[in-house]
Amino acid sequence: MSLERRREIKEPKEKDLLKESSFRRLDFSPLNELKEQKKKKLKEEQIVEELTEIEKDVLDIAKNILKLKRYDAEFEVESEGQIQKYPIIEKLYAKCIAKLSYKKGYSKEEIFLAIRGLEEKTWIVTNERRTKLEILTNEKLVAILNFIKKNPGIHARDERIGEILKITRTPFLKHIMTLERFNLIRSKKIGKTLHYFLPDIPEDYDRFKIIFLNSLILNILEEILKEETVTVSNIGETLQIYPGTILYHLNKLKDLNLVRSTKNKAGKKIFLVNIELLKVYNEFFKEPDFSKLLQGL
């Protein structure tokens, strides 16, 4: 066989081998998965940054222990001797000693204090099968948490829950209970309705936030700020609302110290707005923004 003929046979084989080469594959899913794992790991490290090294190690063991069995009893462990009262914590304590005492050199006392510290900071909640780290890396729960942050004072029947979160009231309430157990949100009953807030908002301002959700209240305050001598009748005429309704809301504002009543020169009752309180309110809640109304006052 001639040299030219040999080359003709060899060339297609080399081409076929090149096509099958792993360097030419189009599916890079393992590489993408690796990137996602690195992103998740980085996020987890940022979340637990406030914890000590031993607390991080204990928390890592706890995420598997808590899944073994659901224990409904909450715990408050004051001493090592009390651990036996709480089976799930006893199991966690034993596992941590077995895994960390030799490997990391932690003493039993250090491990006990780490467990108690995680419990006090609600990183571990025994009637939940997850740690706070798992909560803060769960997309659905984080979405609800951010939703409450943007809409403080929201309640379970608000239509925006379905529109924005794409879930119904029942699963929303279920997730709310989980977030509340981990002290990531708090609830406040105002009237007959439960409203939800982040825990770092002072409770003194909850009622202000709820009352300001009523646009009529804002309109009434605006009319008073425009002209302090305005009467209830004047406000009713401007807003086309029955004066009795205006007076009802003004009395609610008086109870909250947002307005006070006095009399003008003609002897008619007028109301004055507590401007300083509105300014303090906007330090905690950005909506409604009273800065434009208060300009020049």
Order of alpha helices (4+ residues) and beta strands (2+ residues): alpha-alpha-alpha-alpha-alpha-alpha-alpha-alpha-beta-beta-alpha-alpha-alpha-alpha-beta-beta-alpha-alpha
